[in-house]
Amino acid sequence: MDSSPMRPQSQQRRWERQIVDLPVKVGIYRSSEQVLIPGLVTEMSEGGMSLYAGMSLKPGDLLEVEFEMPFQRTVQAVVRNKTGFNFGLEFVETLRG
């Protein structure tokens, strides 16, 4: 019997992730009005990101994420998973698109 601790299986990802600390505004439509909530991106890749935001989201929700950088860039993303208020998002179009 093997007494070594279980090791999580490594997930192969399509894009390399970068650790970041980027403030963003997250837009979601509620009752035909767009609600903007501040959020923080903690990991990012060409295809998606890890977002912390104090809002109730569920897998499948479509969002707009507005980056607050020297130039404004808004991208659409879909919630793929969640843990508390941390959300795994997949961009509708890759950042190169």
C-alpha positions in Angstrom: 0.0 0.0 0.0 1.4 3.4 -1.0 1.4 5.9 1.9 2.6 8.9 -0.1 0.2 11.8 -0.3 -2.0 12.1 -3.3 -0.5 14.4 -5.9 -2.9 16.5 -8.0 -2.9 15.6 -11.7 -1.3 18.4 -13.7 -3.6 20.0 -16.1 -2.2 20.8 -19.5 -3.2 24.2 -20.5 -3.3 25.7 -24.0 -1.6 28.9 -22.9 1.0 29.8 -20.4 -0.3 31.7 -17.3 1.3 34.8 -15.9 0.9 36.0 -12.4 -0.4 39.6 -12.4 -2.1 42.1 -10.2 -4.4 44.1 -12.5 -7.4 46.1 -11.3 -10.4 45.8 -13.7 -14.0 46.6 -13.9 -16.4 43.7 -14.5 -19.6 44.4 -16.4 -22.6 42.0 -16.3 -26.1 42.7 -17.4 -28.8 42.4 -14.7 -32.4 43.3 -15.6 -31.3 44.8 -18.9 -28.9 47.2 -17.1 -25.1 46.8 -17.1 -23.7 46.7 -13.6 -19.9 47.5 -13.1 -18.1 46.0 -10.2 -14.4 46.4 -9.4 -12.3 43.3 -9.6 -8.7 42.0 -9.6 -7.1 39.8 -12.1 -4.5 37.5 -10.4 -3.5 35.2 -13.3 -3.7 35.8 -17.0 -3.1 34.0 -20.3 -3.9 34.5 -23.9 -7.1 32.5 -23.5 -8.4 33.5 -20.1 -7.8 34.7 -16.6 -8.4 34.2 -12.9 -10.5 37.0 -11.5 -11.5 38.0 -7.9 -14.7 40.0 -7.8 -17.3 40.5 -5.1 -20.3 39.4 -7.1 -22.4 36.4 -7.5 -21.5 34.6 -10.8 -22.0 31.1 -12.0 -20.4 29.0 -14.8 -21.8 30.1 -18.2 -22.3 33.8 -17.3 -21.1 36.2 -19.9 -19.1 39.2 -18.7 -17.3 42.2 -20.1 -13.9 42.9 -18.4 -12.5 46.4 -18.8 -8.8 46.7 -18.2 -7.6 49.9 -16.5 -4.3 50.5 -18.2 -2.8 53.4 -20.1 -5.2 52.5 -22.9 -8.7 51.1 -22.3 -9.4 47.5 -23.5 -12.6 45.6 -23.0 -12.9 41.9 -23.6 -15.8 39.4 -23.3 -15.3 36.3 -21.2 -17.4 33.4 -20.0 -17.2 32.1 -16.4 -15.9 28.5 -16.5 -15.5 27.8 -12.8 -15.6 29.4 -9.4 -14.4 29.0 -5.9 -16.0 31.5 -3.6 -15.4 34.9 -5.2 -12.5 33.7 -7.4 -13.6 33.0 -11.0 -11.9 31.2 -13.9 -12.8 33.0 -17.1 -12.3 32.1 -20.7 -12.1 34.9 -23.2 -14.7 34.7 -26.0 -11.9 35.8 -28.4 -8.2 35.3 -27.5 -6.2 38.4 -26.7 -4.5 38.1 -30.0 -7.8 38.0 -31.8 
